[in-house]
Amino acid sequence: MTEGVFTYSGGRVEPGETEDIRFPVSETYLGDPIRIPVTIINGAKPGPTVYLSAAVHGDELNGIEVVREVAQEWDHGGLEGTLVCLPVLNVPGFMAQQRYLPIYDRDLNRAFPGAEDSTSARRMAARIFDEFVEPCDLGIDFHTSTRGRTNMLHVRADTDDPQVARLAKAFASHVIISSEGPSGSLRREATDAGVPTITVEMGEAHRFQRDLIDRALDGVVSVLAEYGLRPTDAVRWPGWRTIVGDQNEKTWLRASAGGVVEMHHIQGALVHEGDRICTITNPFKAESDTVCAPFDGVIVGVLENPLVYPGNPLCHLVRLDADTLRAVEREQPNAE
């Protein structure tokens, strides 16, 4: 990339310019191009290049609105650096309103960094990765929970990597779940390619949730402030933070009986050891199972679909140490 100029196949964006493009990444059965929307905002002053991506799973919509608002509604007059905004990576899945590519049902988020001579998913991933991810210095990839569940806003990142840890903390979420990420996922492969990347999980599929979108936008401001793209803004401190790395610090609680679930807490709620998290009943409303918290923690994800078989996940709980627990208790009274 020429100094100060963002280039891609077929075009270039000079300092001080913004360009909206539809970039071809594949073709339909009729041979028509499949294009992803991309907005490139190149600040008048030099600085880091950051990509913001969403809808690598086509039914995960909250992140789309985050990326669109950054690209189309923010004032970028003082931007020092470049923003590469990718609001819909999985256009075929988005059009079909389904999670995976409707091409042999492949997961685009297991296809990175891609290959130009491989499967349709890996070819599409290669076009996205080579043109708009690898030229960047860091990235934020927005997700939601899968259908039937919902997540509190939190970050997933490989905090063993100091550059990724800096980015994760800059986003200023309460919870960071530390892991490399699955092989083929955008955040893992981008990080391995030298582009530190985090995943932001927020809410549920198939809808916009304004409160989560606004909080994610605050996180983007904080990241851009940390890296000097918005030098007049401040890096945020969320009030409390827990970084969950050890498997013993988190657990999925699962149903031991089939039936109808009544949740007693929402995502983001504080629970103490022994608190009732949910009750499962049969069609006669006779209690079949009561699920209690095995330790003090915060509920990161919860069931939205109230019907379960034995073994179905009910909620994702992360443990809090004593100091963090006291900080959370001061911030949020919690009652059923």
KEGU-769742 format. One record per residue (C-alpha): residue number from 0; residue in three letters; x, y, z. Coordinates in nm, 3 decimals. Each point is the difference from the previous one (the first is absolute). Layout:
BEGIN
> i_aa_xx_yy_zz
> NUM_ALA_X_Y_Z
...
//
This chain:
BEGIN
> i_aa_xx_yy_zz
> 0_MET_0.000_0.000_0.000
> 1_THR_0.139_0.337_-0.106
> 2_GLU_0.075_0.224_0.298
> 3_GLY_-0.326_0.164_0.107
> 4_VAL_-0.202_-0.163_-0.279
> 5_PHE_-0.228_-0.303_0.048
> 6_THR_0.003_-0.219_-0.309
> 7_TYR_-0.213_-0.296_-0.100
> 8_SER_-0.041_-0.188_-0.327
> 9_GLY_-0.158_0.250_-0.235
> 10_GLY_0.035_0.314_0.208
> 11_ARG_0.174_0.224_0.252
> 12_VAL_-0.113_0.241_0.269
> 13_GLU_0.218_0.306_0.054
> 14_PRO_0.051_0.176_0.337
> 15_GLY_-0.306_0.210_0.084
> 16_GLU_-0.229_-0.206_-0.224
> 17_THR_-0.288_-0.239_0.074
> 18_GLU_-0.123_-0.262_-0.244
> 19_ASP_-0.300_-0.236_0.005
> 20_ILE_0.052_-0.304_-0.220
> 21_ARG_-0.164_-0.333_-0.075
> 22_PHE_0.287_-0.243_-0.033
> 23_PRO_-0.047_-0.332_-0.185
> 24_VAL_0.091_-0.307_0.206
> 25_SER_-0.180_-0.280_-0.185
> 26_GLU_-0.274_-0.077_-0.253
> 27_THR_-0.355_-0.138_0.011
> 28_TYR_-0.121_-0.311_-0.184
> 29_LEU_-0.096_0.236_-0.284
> 30_GLY_0.350_0.141_-0.020
> 31_ASP_-0.097_0.336_0.147
> 32_PRO_0.249_0.159_0.241
> 33_ILE_-0.044_-0.029_0.375
> 34_ARG_0.124_0.331_0.141
> 35_ILE_0.065_0.104_0.360
> 36_PRO_-0.052_0.364_0.108
> 37_VAL_0.318_0.174_0.113
> 38_THR_0.055_0.355_0.122
> 39_ILE_0.360_0.125_0.018
> 40_ILE_0.057_0.321_0.194
> 41_ASN_0.355_0.125_-0.040
> 42_GLY_0.078_0.280_0.244
> 43_ALA_0.186_0.307_-0.115
> 44_LYS_0.273_-0.075_0.256
> 45_PRO_0.195_-0.330_0.015
> 46_GLY_-0.064_-0.261_0.266
> 47_PRO_-0.095_-0.365_0.048
> 48_THR_-0.234_-0.186_-0.234
> 49_VAL_-0.289_-0.172_0.181
> 50_TYR_-0.262_-0.233_-0.144
> 51_LEU_-0.348_-0.040_0.147
> 52_SER_-0.193_-0.305_-0.122
> 53_ALA_-0.341_-0.151_0.062
> 54_ALA_-0.240_-0.270_-0.124
> 55_VAL_0.259_-0.264_-0.078
> 56_HIS_-0.301_-0.199_0.118
> 57_GLY_-0.284_0.131_-0.211
> 58_ASP_-0.268_0.014_0.271
> 59_GLU_0.211_0.196_0.253
> 60_LEU_-0.129_0.353_-0.047
> 61_ASN_0.101_0.216_0.298
> 62_GLY_0.355_0.048_-0.128
> 63_ILE_-0.128_0.108_-0.341
> 64_GLU_-0.153_0.310_0.154
> 65_VAL_0.316_0.072_0.201
> 66_VAL_0.216_-0.006_-0.313
> 67_ARG_-0.253_0.194_-0.209
> 68_GLU_-0.026_0.278_0.257
> 69_VAL_0.376_0.033_0.028
> 70_ALA_0.029_0.014_-0.378
> 71_GLN_-0.295_0.220_-0.090
> 72_GLU_-0.099_0.209_0.302
> 73_TRP_0.318_0.091_0.187
> 74_ASP_0.195_0.317_-0.067
> 75_HIS_0.345_-0.112_-0.112
> 76_GLY_0.143_0.347_-0.052
> 77_GLY_0.276_-0.052_0.258
> 78_LEU_0.072_-0.365_-0.081
> 79_GLU_0.370_-0.089_0.012
> 80_GLY_0.026_-0.328_-0.185
> 81_THR_-0.234_-0.215_-0.206
> 82_LEU_-0.322_-0.189_0.071
> 83_VAL_-0.099_-0.297_-0.213
> 84_CYS_-0.369_-0.064_0.070
> 85_LEU_-0.142_-0.339_-0.105
> 86_PRO_-0.361_-0.011_0.123
> 87_VAL_-0.104_-0.325_-0.174
> 88_LEU_0.268_-0.261_-0.071
> 89_ASN_-0.236_-0.290_-0.070
> 90_VAL_-0.228_0.154_-0.261
> 91_PRO_-0.159_-0.332_-0.114
> 92_GLY_-0.081_-0.093_0.361
> 93_PHE_-0.130_0.351_0.067
> 94_MET_-0.230_-0.015_-0.302
> 95_ALA_-0.134_-0.338_0.112
> 96_GLN_-0.008_0.113_0.366
> 97_GLN_0.192_-0.304_0.112
> 98_ARG_0.321_-0.050_0.193
> 99_TYR_0.207_-0.188_-0.256
> 100_LEU_0.071_0.042_-0.369
> 101_PRO_-0.291_-0.158_-0.189
> 102_ILE_0.264_-0.174_-0.211
> 103_TYR_0.028_-0.348_0.151
> 104_ASP_-0.080_0.166_0.336
> 105_ARG_0.362_0.098_0.063
> 106_ASP_0.112_0.223_0.290
> 107_LEU_0.186_0.299_-0.144
> 108_ASN_0.153_0.052_0.345
> 109_ARG_0.192_-0.326_-0.032
> 110_ALA_0.134_0.079_-0.347
> 111_PHE_0.260_0.274_0.066
> 112_PRO_0.259_0.093_-0.115
> 113_GLY_-0.141_-0.178_-0.302
> 114_ALA_0.149_-0.130_-0.323
> 115_GLU_-0.072_0.104_-0.357
> 116_ASP_0.004_-0.358_-0.132
> 117_SER_-0.213_-0.167_0.268
> 118_THR_-0.366_-0.020_0.106
> 119_SER_-0.248_0.280_-0.067
> 120_ALA_0.019_0.110_0.365
> 121_ARG_0.380_0.010_0.004
> 122_ARG_0.012_0.188_-0.331
> 123_MET_-0.238_0.262_0.138
> 124_ALA_0.199_0.020_0.323
> 125_ALA_0.324_0.050_-0.193
> 126_ARG_-0.143_0.294_-0.194
> 127_ILE_-0.115_0.169_0.322
> 128_PHE_0.315_-0.082_0.195
> 129_ASP_0.256_0.098_-0.265
> 130_GLU_-0.170_0.323_-0.104
> 131_PHE_-0.136_0.145_0.324
> 132_VAL_0.132_-0.183_0.308
> 133_GLU_0.369_-0.071_-0.050
> 134_PRO_0.083_0.362_-0.101
> 135_CYS_-0.126_0.121_0.341
> 136_ASP_0.177_0.047_0.333
> 137_LEU_-0.284_-0.129_0.223
> 138_GLY_-0.364_-0.103_-0.019
> 139_ILE_-0.331_-0.047_0.180
> 140_ASP_-0.237_-0.273_-0.118
> 141_PHE_-0.361_0.030_0.128
> 142_HIS_-0.218_-0.301_0.076
> 143_THR_-0.315_-0.099_0.187
> 144_SER_-0.103_-0.324_0.161
> 145_THR_-0.150_-0.270_-0.215
> 146_ARG_-0.376_-0.037_-0.044
> 147_GLY_-0.186_-0.078_0.322
> 148_ARG_0.261_0.155_0.233
> 149_THR_0.118_0.349_0.090
> 150_ASN_0.327_0.142_0.134
> 151_MET_0.096_0.294_0.214
> 152_LEU_0.247_0.224_-0.177
> 153_HIS_0.346_-0.148_0.050
> 154_VAL_0.331_-0.044_-0.180
> 155_ARG_0.171_-0.321_-0.110
> 156_ALA_0.372_0.033_-0.058
> 157_ASP_0.333_-0.178_0.036
> 158_THR_0.129_0.203_0.295
> 159_ASP_0.321_-0.206_0.007
> 160_ASP_0.097_0.218_-0.296
> 161_PRO_0.092_0.344_0.146
> 162_GLN_-0.119_0.188_-0.309
> 163_VAL_-0.337_-0.174_0.007
> 164_ALA_-0.028_0.055_0.377
> 165_ARG_0.054_0.374_-0.050
> 166_LEU_-0.277_0.009_-0.261
> 167_ALA_-0.239_-0.209_0.211
> 168_LYS_0.043_0.221_0.305
> 169_ALA_-0.038_0.316_-0.210
> 170_PHE_-0.350_-0.110_-0.106
> 171_ALA_-0.098_0.037_0.368
> 172_SER_-0.242_-0.290_0.046
> 173_HIS_-0.060_-0.146_0.345
> 174_VAL_0.085_-0.356_-0.108
> 175_ILE_0.285_-0.124_-0.220
> 176_ILE_0.004_-0.372_-0.078
> 177_SER_0.354_-0.096_-0.096
> 178_SER_0.070_-0.262_-0.265
> 179_GLU_0.173_-0.032_-0.336
> 180_GLY_-0.331_-0.053_-0.174
> 181_PRO_-0.087_-0.284_-0.236
> 182_SER_0.226_-0.082_-0.293
> 183_GLY_-0.130_0.180_-0.307
> 184_SER_-0.177_0.273_0.194
> 185_LEU_0.064_0.354_-0.110
> 186_ARG_0.142_0.122_0.332
> 187_ARG_0.243_-0.290_0.036
> 188_GLU_0.127_0.003_-0.357
> 189_ALA_0.028_0.379_-0.013
> 190_THR_0.195_0.002_0.327
> 191_ASP_0.229_-0.275_-0.129
> 192_ALA_0.060_0.213_-0.310
> 193_GLY_0.115_0.293_0.215
> 194_VAL_-0.330_0.188_0.022
> 195_PRO_-0.111_-0.014_0.368
> 196_THR_-0.375_-0.063_-0.002
> 197_ILE_-0.271_-0.041_0.261
> 198_THR_-0.353_-0.135_-0.021
> 199_VAL_-0.281_0.197_0.162
> 200_GLU_-0.302_-0.211_0.096
> 201_MET_-0.323_0.191_0.054
> 202_GLY_-0.362_-0.108_0.028
> 203_GLU_-0.190_-0.238_-0.223
> 204_ALA_-0.048_-0.076_-0.368
> 205_HIS_-0.268_0.143_-0.231
> 206_ARG_-0.046_0.340_0.165
> 207_PHE_0.143_0.339_0.084
> 208_GLN_0.041_0.064_0.376
> 209_ARG_0.055_0.371_0.041
> 210_ASP_0.151_-0.005_0.349
> 211_LEU_0.266_-0.250_-0.105
> 212_ILE_0.070_0.185_-0.324
> 213_ASP_0.056_0.323_0.193
> 214_ARG_0.233_-0.171_0.248
> 215_ALA_0.197_-0.156_-0.285
> 216_LEU_0.033_0.341_-0.165
> 217_ASP_0.146_0.131_0.326
> 218_GLY_0.248_-0.290_-0.013
> 219_VAL_0.104_0.094_-0.353
> 220_VAL_0.059_0.361_0.110
> 221_SER_0.216_-0.129_0.286
> 222_VAL_0.208_-0.219_-0.233
> 223_LEU_0.054_0.281_-0.250
> 224_ALA_0.104_0.227_0.287
> 225_GLU_0.246_-0.261_0.131
> 226_TYR_0.173_-0.025_-0.338
> 227_GLY_-0.005_0.372_-0.078
> 228_LEU_-0.252_-0.001_-0.285
> 229_ARG_-0.226_0.230_0.203
> 230_PRO_0.256_0.186_0.213
> 231_THR_-0.252_0.233_0.165
> 232_ASP_-0.209_-0.288_0.144
> 233_ALA_0.070_-0.192_0.320
> 234_VAL_0.064_-0.369_0.056
> 235_ARG_-0.279_-0.140_0.218
> 236_TRP_0.022_-0.198_0.325
> 237_PRO_-0.307_-0.222_0.040
> 238_GLY_-0.008_0.022_0.381
> 239_TRP_0.091_-0.364_0.049
> 240_ARG_0.152_-0.268_-0.219
> 241_THR_0.065_-0.371_0.018
> 242_ILE_0.222_-0.192_-0.242
> 243_VAL_-0.104_-0.364_-0.019
> 244_GLY_0.267_-0.237_-0.123
> 245_ASP_-0.004_-0.318_0.205
> 246_GLN_-0.272_-0.252_-0.087
> 247_ASN_-0.083_-0.023_0.371
> 248_GLU_-0.100_0.369_-0.007
> 249_LYS_-0.294_-0.056_-0.237
> 250_THR_-0.263_-0.262_-0.066
> 251_TRP_-0.304_-0.072_-0.212
> 252_LEU_-0.284_-0.113_0.226
> 253_ARG_-0.211_-0.262_-0.179
> 254_ALA_-0.345_-0.146_0.047
> 255_SER_-0.018_-0.338_0.170
> 256_ALA_-0.369_-0.035_-0.090
> 257_GLY_-0.215_0.090_-0.297
> 258_GLY_-0.279_0.254_0.026
> 259_VAL_-0.083_0.369_0.011
> 260_VAL_0.256_0.239_0.151
> 261_GLU_-0.076_0.298_0.221
> 262_MET_0.312_0.219_0.024
> 263_HIS_0.035_0.197_0.324
> 264_HIS_0.284_0.223_-0.121
> 265_ILE_0.096_0.181_-0.319
> 266_GLN_0.336_0.018_-0.175
> 267_GLY_0.244_0.221_0.188
> 268_ALA_-0.156_-0.079_0.338
> 269_LEU_0.207_-0.070_0.309
> 270_VAL_-0.078_-0.327_0.176
> 271_HIS_0.140_-0.150_0.318
> 272_GLU_0.077_-0.363_0.069
> 273_GLY_-0.326_-0.185_0.062
> 274_ASP_-0.227_0.259_-0.166
> 275_ARG_-0.274_-0.145_-0.219
> 276_ILE_0.082_0.077_-0.362
> 277_CYS_-0.295_-0.175_-0.160
> 278_THR_-0.273_-0.257_0.055
> 279_ILE_-0.104_-0.269_-0.247
> 280_THR_-0.357_-0.131_0.014
> 281_ASN_-0.206_-0.255_-0.191
> 282_PRO_-0.331_0.076_-0.180
> 283_PHE_-0.189_-0.028_0.331
> 284_LYS_0.228_0.264_0.156
> 285_ALA_0.138_-0.259_0.235
> 286_GLU_0.360_0.086_0.080
> 287_SER_0.247_-0.228_-0.176
> 288_ASP_0.331_0.171_0.073
> 289_THR_0.138_0.309_0.172
> 290_VAL_0.335_0.131_-0.121
> 291_CYS_0.211_0.194_0.250
> 292_ALA_0.321_0.195_-0.033
> 293_PRO_0.305_-0.213_0.085
> 294_PHE_0.206_0.309_0.088
> 295_ASP_-0.020_0.381_0.023
> 296_GLY_0.002_0.144_-0.348
> 297_VAL_-0.155_0.192_-0.286
> 298_ILE_-0.235_-0.154_-0.255
> 299_VAL_0.157_0.067_-0.340
> 300_GLY_-0.252_-0.184_-0.215
> 301_VAL_-0.350_-0.136_0.057
> 302_LEU_-0.260_-0.207_-0.175
> 303_GLU_-0.269_0.190_-0.193
> 304_ASN_-0.193_-0.299_-0.132
> 305_PRO_-0.171_-0.139_0.315
> 306_LEU_-0.025_-0.360_-0.127
> 307_VAL_0.281_-0.244_0.080
> 308_TYR_0.104_-0.360_-0.030
> 309_PRO_0.232_-0.152_0.260
> 310_GLY_0.350_0.131_-0.069
> 311_ASN_-0.106_0.323_-0.167
> 312_PRO_0.195_0.309_0.116
> 313_LEU_-0.183_0.231_0.240
> 314_CYS_0.252_0.271_0.083
> 315_HIS_0.369_0.089_-0.019
> 316_LEU_0.136_0.099_0.340
> 317_VAL_0.341_0.154_0.074
> 318_ARG_0.157_0.002_0.346
> 319_LEU_0.089_0.325_0.179
> 320_ASP_0.280_0.033_0.252
> 321_ALA_-0.070_0.167_0.333
> 322_ASP_0.119_0.348_-0.099
> 323_THR_-0.193_0.002_-0.327
> 324_LEU_-0.307_-0.139_0.174
> 325_ARG_-0.002_0.293_0.242
> 326_ALA_0.037_0.246_-0.289
> 327_VAL_-0.294_-0.155_-0.184
> 328_GLU_-0.212_-0.004_0.316
> 329_ARG_0.060_0.372_0.044
> 330_GLU_-0.103_0.066_-0.360
> 331_GLN_-0.308_-0.215_-0.044
> 332_PRO_-0.254_-0.114_0.256
> 333_ASN_-0.121_-0.338_-0.120
> 334_ALA_-0.325_-0.165_0.088
> 335_GLU_-0.227_-0.260_-0.155
//
